[in-house]
């Protein structure tokens, strides 16, 4: 198979039939990344891919500004001794859950968390062995919560809302995939501290609003689910996972929010003086997203001709191709440049492709890169006062040159709407009711079959061991409780008890 | 000494008398960084500092776009085996210089470069020892030039011009200083490949133009000097260092450009097919800058009341302080917000400080942070249709509210001009002619004294051993040949030979 790099012609794998080949082919053919860097899971971002990622970041940052978060930048390296607080917290919570007691009631013990197994270690610098080993951040709780006690003194310092977009690292032993499972991760993380549980809970509501705004722009429908206990982030009271749906029906967690209550604050001694001059522990949240957003965009919107970039984050929203005819005296290049100038002056991202190559080659290149709107400028179109528009989502139409800015905006909006329509239809198509279960002679039997490529929902009111039965029988994972319950009571698929709890299950990335 | 954090009142060290205390005090008092993170030389960027740095980056990025560079993002980690090519190159060049022969004529030998002593090593991940150790990039030649051969095939792929802004690492054993000498460095690097030496040389000219544009915006005069051979970047044909001048007369290298000729291309086998269908090695350049730019801004422009931010990169260019008088029915807060809205709509960065605290405290806070223009909005001013403007560089004047946008722009331009005037005056004041030298009975004697806090220039036509004599006698470093020679011949300070070579010497950071 050709590696693409903008020169691929034939042999594009089919997205529907063979998504596992289509995806890696396309991320390289569209020049998002180059996977030939000599460390697995650490790709080189090429200019087109990086531009796209930065436009996604820009949307995130503007949501952060709107909601009064401030941007910070923490060091990458974290000394091992800081991790001890965190490990002890995580291990305690785990033990408390296993023993069915409150964290406060646990005996003190030497605890050892599991985080250490997933990080890269720096134990040497120059010719020296370091006294205190350091690790590359997998995420920044430990680094940040070491500083928070220095920044938070009184209730006036709350809420504290900070964020950063940084490289994080994970020693990934599973198979790597560009954007989806990588070892150096382009990562966004917001961390907040509040006076009480309510304040933190309101933050989670705001986070989910931000998710909605972003996903609208990215034209991605997502599932928001409160993860089951066994899939809650270490140290969190609860975790809400935000899952995009890939064409093969697998879900991809693209974001998550965690409500920490005061658990981390207790481990890191993050307190403030309240109105009664008493020291109180903060309640905290985090909200994380990553380059997986780009993976979801590639997977959800692309087709057999290449990517389709949602206009909100397309590096080029419009590509203009002047048709160069030898026997014409119409200067289509000059006209194209003039149109580009108008569009750019109105905030659109535009590329003029005046390369002296076959039109077919140009079309091919920009289709693979997923530019949402192409304008062909030929002498005959110009004579009629129009540019010939081709939507990347399908359909061609002439646009009036003398109202080209409004015309392009309208078409771009239509393309966004079309992408939303398609991806919502895909989601509706993919989500199915899970068969019910029956206990027959002490064995649970599923009344139906699980179909490949589907996501399942059910009313559920059972226990963790019921959940285990279901996961084993279906080979699916509990995504958790959908943030929106059923509107009316329904019988639990295991126990028959009436409930509104809507549980989602899927094969996950 | 109080650590500041926005609450410092008294005890600000004097900048002129005690720059070595003023500087670290001010970077924390203005809330640029927090140095209390538990690894020396790895500061936490606080929101105000990070905003400033991002505005500096934005200027750089817009220069990169203007000059057709494309942004990429390479992995942080570099496998050790890739370094071997580089080490061998560097060691060879060093040996060739020492032996006075051409690189090509050297015997092959097992070479060992010095880079390894300055990097952080990752040799462990999770519970595993890595087969191939990796190091954290100190700069990205090795990572990039591993990929360049895959991207460059023919002359049509040239010039290749890429850049990135990333975290780099250096195992610094000297005393660390915020922005100036740190272990995690916020770093900009542009890398280019050209068909021939001329192409690469033209790139260096373009780089120096970019330097000029940036330094104009930052109001920083700089010295551009072709470094002496012993201070040339490893693997470079020549290096041009760009040095800012600190108040204590020390120079701070804030940027550098390197012309590599085809030396790296030969080590990394970066070739292209020329018009005659022959494989030829590329010629390459790099251009680097770092957070030291911010260090220079802090040092050059600040005063005993705090920072002074050049308007081009001030996070807030204007701060508006409504005067809240209890017996007035003029809503100064509403008027302030209205003015802010107008200014923002015209692209200015504005903060309204409507905190219910003493005006003096507000002034103090914004002076320390270096906001260039403050507008006080009191009932009496409003009655006269004016806002009362205070320039951070000194001077107060009323501005007409009904033409506030133009008025603010004018004052901000005046402030930039004033900063340029001051820093140029400082540079002119600091640069002195070096005393001449005379050989008396086989010993070199300097005809004068070296003054502390000064930079020296001289006409020079001597040898490396003359240079060594000068460096030893003066305790100064050769910055190198100024990019602008003397306009007429002058006698060399050592040999008396006539020359236009203008050499600069200084104490350096």
Interface residues (C-beta under 8 A of the other chain):
Chain A: X34 X36 X37 X38 X39 X42 X43 X44 X45 X46 X47 X50 X51 X54 X70 X71 X72 X73 X74 X75 X76 X77 X79 X82 X116 X117 X118 X119 X120 X121 X122 X123 X124 X125 X126 X127 X128 X134 X136 X143 X146 X147 X150 X151 X162 X167 X169 X171 X173 X184 X186
Chain B: X34 X36 X37 X38 X39 X42 X43 X44 X45 X46 X47 X50 X51 X54 X70 X71 X72 X73 X74 X75 X76 X77 X79 X82 X116 X117 X118 X119 X120 X121 X122 X123 X124 X125 X126 X127 X128 X134 X136 X143 X146 X147 X150 X151 X162 X167 X169 X171 X173 X184 X186
